[in-house]
Amino acid sequence: TPGVITLAPKRQTTAGGATSATLLKTLDASGRIAALTATAVFLRDTLAPPRSGSTFLSKLASVTPTDIIEFDTYYLVAMGSSTAYRYTTALSDVTPTWTTSTLGADLQVANKWAMGMAGTGANGGRLWASINPNKVKSSSNPLNGGNWTSNYLVGSSKHNINSLSIIDDRLIVGKPEGLFWLLPAGTVQPLFSFQGAIH
């Protein structure tokens, strides 16, 4: 239209080289804030003044990360059920670097993470992971040289797991068909059924 000027926001380029970022998760751990995007991980000292202290950690090329968690003094980034997860060197390093899991088969893949509180019950200090569509496993050492438990099957294989949490030392697994918990003996029991309840 003559005489009309349309203003558009300036395109912002991230440190990963993209002009926009899809934020997947933020994490406050080991005195730092981590931001996981669809292509990269960013770190920031939580005590740094605003607009300073940001560090571009790594561009995660040719992969699609799905979750991030702190384990001991490391960050682990899940890459889905067909790509090996990655973990950092110690977060005390000025610039942590990445190692790819080489544990093999289902042992080296994950979609989502959950962490038990250190020193609390059977799950104290244990890392849980899900593998789509309906597997969960745990480990006290998920780094190369460590190992995972056998997979536990949760609910139907028709629906992917979409949440993991630990409540009262029990793993709680959320899926579109309902909520489940894993008992200490390894038995999976349903808590709620969502099917037919919400339309």
C-alpha positions in Angstrom: 0.0 0.0 0.0 1.5 3.4 -1.0 2.6 5.4 2.0 2.6 2.4 4.4 5.9 1.1 5.8 5.8 -2.4 7.4 8.4 -3.2 10.0 9.6 -6.7 10.7 11.8 -7.9 13.6 15.5 -8.3 12.9 16.5 -12.0 12.3 18.7 -13.2 15.1 21.6 -15.6 14.4 22.4 -18.0 17.3 25.9 -19.2 18.1 25.0 -22.5 16.4 24.6 -20.7 13.1 20.8 -20.9 12.8 18.6 -17.9 12.6 16.2 -19.2 15.2 16.2 -21.9 17.9 13.7 -24.4 19.2 14.2 -24.6 23.0 13.7 -28.2 24.2 14.8 -27.9 27.9 16.6 -25.8 30.5 18.6 -27.3 33.3 20.1 -25.7 36.4 23.0 -27.9 37.6 26.6 -27.6 38.9 26.4 -23.9 39.2 25.4 -23.4 35.5 22.3 -23.1 33.5 22.1 -25.2 30.4 19.8 -24.7 27.4 19.2 -27.5 25.0 17.9 -26.5 21.6 17.1 -28.7 18.6 20.7 -28.3 17.4 23.0 -27.1 20.2 23.7 -26.9 23.9 24.4 -23.5 25.6 25.9 -23.0 29.1 25.8 -19.9 31.4 27.2 -19.3 34.8 24.2 -18.8 37.1 26.1 -16.1 39.1 27.2 -14.1 36.1 25.5 -10.7 35.5 22.7 -10.5 33.0 23.9 -10.4 29.3 27.3 -11.9 30.2 28.8 -15.2 31.0 27.1 -17.1 28.1 29.0 -19.9 26.5 28.2 -21.7 23.3 29.1 -25.3 24.2 28.5 -27.3 21.1 26.5 -27.6 17.9 25.0 -31.1 17.8 25.4 -31.6 14.1 23.2 -34.0 12.1 21.3 -35.2 15.2 18.0 -34.4 16.9 18.5 -34.2 20.7 15.5 -35.1 22.9 16.5 -34.5 26.5 19.3 -33.3 28.8 20.2 -34.2 32.4 23.0 -33.8 34.9 24.5 -37.1 36.1 27.3 -36.8 38.7 29.5 -34.1 37.2 28.4 -34.6 33.6 25.7 -33.6 31.2 24.0 -36.3 29.2 22.1 -35.5 26.0 19.6 -38.1 24.8 19.5 -38.4 21.0 16.4 -40.7 20.5 16.0 -44.4 20.0 18.3 -44.8 17.0 21.3 -42.5 17.8 23.8 -43.0 20.6 23.5 -40.5 23.5 26.4 -38.1 24.3 27.9 -36.9 27.5 30.3 -34.2 28.5 33.7 -34.3 30.1 33.6 -33.1 33.7 31.6 -29.8 34.0 34.5 -28.3 36.0 36.3 -28.1 32.6 36.3 -24.6 31.2 35.0 -25.9 27.9 33.5 -29.4 28.3 33.7 -31.7 25.3 31.5 -34.5 24.1 31.8 -38.3 24.2 29.5 -40.6 22.3 28.2 -43.7 24.1 29.7 -46.9 22.7 27.8 -49.3 24.9 26.0 -50.9 22.0 22.4 -51.6 20.9 19.7 -50.5 23.4 22.4 -49.6 26.0 23.6 -46.6 24.1 20.3 -44.9 23.2 17.7 -42.9 25.1 14.7 -40.6 24.5 14.1 -39.2 28.0 15.9 -39.1 31.4 15.0 -39.2 35.1 17.4 -39.0 38.1 16.9 -40.4 41.6 18.0 -38.2 44.5 21.4 -39.2 45.7 21.4 -41.5 48.8 17.6 -41.9 48.7 16.2 -45.4 48.5 16.7 -48.0 45.8 16.8 -45.3 43.1 19.2 -43.1 44.9 21.8 -41.8 42.5 20.4 -44.0 39.7 19.7 -42.6 36.2 16.6 -43.8 34.4 16.1 -43.6 30.6 13.3 -44.4 28.3 13.5 -45.8 24.8 10.6 -45.4 22.5 8.0 -46.7 22.3 7.8 -48.5 25.7 11.1 -49.5 27.3 12.8 -48.1 30.4 16.1 -49.0 32.0 18.4 -47.7 34.8 22.1 -47.3 35.5 24.5 -46.2 38.2 27.2 -45.6 35.6 25.9 -44.7 32.0 29.3 -43.6 30.8 31.4 -45.8 28.5 32.7 -48.7 30.6 29.4 -48.7 32.6 26.2 -50.6 32.0 22.4 -50.5 32.2 19.8 -52.9 33.5 17.7 -55.0 31.2 14.7 -53.1 29.6 11.4 -53.1 31.4 8.3 -52.9 29.1 5.7 -50.3 30.0 2.2 -50.2 28.5 1.5 -50.6 24.8 4.1 -50.6 22.1 1.6 -48.5 20.0 2.4 -45.3 22.1 5.7 -43.6 23.0 6.7 -42.8 26.6 6.3 -39.0 27.0 7.4 -38.4 30.6 9.6 -39.9 33.3 9.8 -38.9 37.0 10.7 -40.4 40.4 8.2 -40.0 43.2 8.6 -41.7 46.6 11.6 -43.6 45.1 9.4 -45.1 42.4 9.8 -44.5 38.7 6.6 -43.0 37.2 6.1 -43.4 33.5 3.7 -41.3 31.5 2.2 -42.4 28.2 -0.8 -41.4 26.1 -2.8 -44.4 27.4 -2.1 -43.8 31.1 0.3 -43.4 34.0 2.4 -46.4 35.2 4.9 -47.0 38.0 7.7 -49.5 38.3 7.8 -51.4 41.6 11.2 -52.3 43.2 10.8 -56.0 42.1 10.6 -54.8 38.5 6.8 -55.2 38.2 5.1 -52.5 36.1 1.6 -51.5 37.4 -0.9 -49.0 36.0 -1.8 -45.9 38.1 -4.3 -44.3 35.9 -5.9 -45.1 32.5 -6.5 -42.1 30.3 -8.2 -44.0 27.5 -11.9 -43.2 27.3 -11.6 -40.5 30.1 -10.8 -37.5 28.0 -12.1 -36.6 24.5 
